[in-house]
């Protein structure tokens, strides 16, 4: 039996997108503009305009072309409990706090921001620091920072 070497470097599979259905009215021109404004200002995500279809689809690129949030019109649209979410991690507590501050600033001018303030889960060797936010989408986003114990 001969060992074969892959022709290209391999990596483990990873998550690359989340998809949610929404009412078509939420994806009209005004709805898309509101969604894009929040997620651009808070997270730095951008619309992929070549994929946008009025009242049908909005795709937000999350930092890389292969990481995105896919929003599609459907009837009935997605419905879930308030704390259903998808997660993102950051590399420092300062970055976590900066994103939280952006969410709070946005919430001061738009009461549609749904925010669960920063919390800490202490697991001895690991502290998980996080907050949750939702704006116009069916699911919340949990933003997490993982702090390892020095020991």
C-alpha positions in Angstrom: 0.0 0.0 0.0 1.4 3.4 -1.0 1.0 6.5 1.2 -0.3 9.4 -0.8 0.5 13.0 0.0 -2.2 15.5 -0.6 -1.4 17.9 -3.5 -2.6 20.9 -1.4 -2.2 21.5 2.3 -5.3 20.4 4.2 -7.0 21.9 7.2 -9.8 20.7 9.3 -13.2 21.7 8.2 -14.6 24.8 9.8 -17.8 26.7 10.1 -18.1 29.3 7.4 -21.6 30.7 7.4 -25.0 30.9 9.1 -28.2 31.2 7.2 -31.5 32.6 8.5 -34.9 33.2 6.8 -36.7 36.4 7.3 -39.9 38.1 6.1 -39.5 39.6 2.6 -40.5 43.0 3.9 -37.5 42.9 6.2 -35.2 42.6 3.1 -36.6 45.5 1.2 -34.4 48.5 0.5 -34.9 50.2 3.9 -34.7 46.9 5.8 -31.4 45.9 4.1 -30.0 49.4 4.7 -30.7 49.2 8.4 -29.2 45.7 8.8 -26.1 46.7 6.8 -25.6 49.9 8.8 -25.6 48.1 12.2 -23.5 45.2 11.3 -21.0 47.3 9.4 -20.6 49.9 12.2 -20.5 47.3 15.0 -18.7 44.3 13.5 -17.2 45.6 10.3 -19.2 43.3 8.1 -20.1 44.4 4.5 -22.9 43.6 2.1 -22.0 41.5 -0.9 -24.1 43.6 -3.4 -23.7 41.2 -6.3 -25.7 38.7 -4.3 -28.4 41.1 -3.1 -31.9 40.6 -4.4 -34.5 43.1 -3.3 -37.0 41.5 -0.8 -35.3 38.1 -1.4 -31.7 37.9 -0.3 -28.9 39.8 1.6 -25.4 38.4 2.2 -23.1 40.0 4.8 -19.4 39.1 4.4 -17.9 38.7 7.9 -14.2 39.6 7.3 -13.4 37.1 4.6 -15.2 36.0 1.4 -15.7 32.5 2.9 -17.3 33.7 6.1 -20.8 35.2 5.8 -24.3 35.6 7.1 -26.9 34.6 4.5 -30.3 36.1 4.9 -33.1 34.8 2.7 -36.8 35.7 2.4 -39.1 32.8 3.2 -42.7 32.2 4.4 -42.9 31.4 7.1 -39.6 33.0 8.2 -37.3 31.6 10.9 -38.6 32.0 14.5 -36.6 31.1 17.5 -36.4 31.8 21.3 -34.6 35.0 22.2 -31.4 33.4 23.4 -30.9 31.2 20.3 -27.6 32.4 18.8 -24.5 31.8 16.9 -21.1 32.6 18.3 -18.0 34.7 17.4 -14.8 34.8 19.4 -12.3 37.7 19.8 -8.7 37.6 20.7 -8.7 40.0 23.7 -11.0 41.3 26.4 -10.3 44.8 25.1 -11.7 43.8 21.7 -14.7 42.3 23.4 -15.3 45.5 25.4 -14.8 47.6 22.2 -17.5 45.6 20.4 -19.8 45.9 23.4 -19.3 49.6 23.6 -20.2 49.9 19.9 -23.4 47.9 20.5 -24.3 50.2 23.5 -23.7 53.3 21.4 -25.9 52.1 18.6 -28.6 51.1 21.2 -28.7 54.7 22.4 -30.0 55.8 19.1 -32.0 52.7 18.0 -34.1 50.8 20.5 -34.3 47.8 18.2 -30.9 46.7 19.5 -31.4 43.7 21.9 -28.4 43.4 24.2 -27.4 41.1 27.0 -24.6 42.8 28.9 -21.2 41.3 29.5 -21.0 38.2 31.8 -18.2 35.9 33.0 -18.4 32.1 33.3 -15.5 31.0 35.5 -14.5 27.4 34.9 -11.3 27.5 36.9 -8.8 26.9 34.1 -10.9 29.0 31.7 -13.0 32.1 32.0 -15.5 32.7 29.2 -16.3 36.4 28.9 -19.2 37.3 26.6 -22.2 39.4 25.6 -25.1 38.8 23.3 -26.6 41.1 20.7 -29.3 41.0 18.1 -30.4 43.6 15.6 -33.3 42.9 13.2 -32.2 39.2 12.7 -33.9 36.2 14.1 -30.9 35.0 16.0 -28.6 36.7 18.5 -24.8 36.7 18.2 -22.8 35.7 21.3 -19.3 37.4 21.2 -16.8 35.6 23.4 -13.3 36.0 24.8 -11.7 32.9 26.2 -9.2 33.7 29.0 -7.0 30.8 30.1 -5.8 30.6 33.7 -2.0 31.3 34.0 -1.5 28.0 35.8 
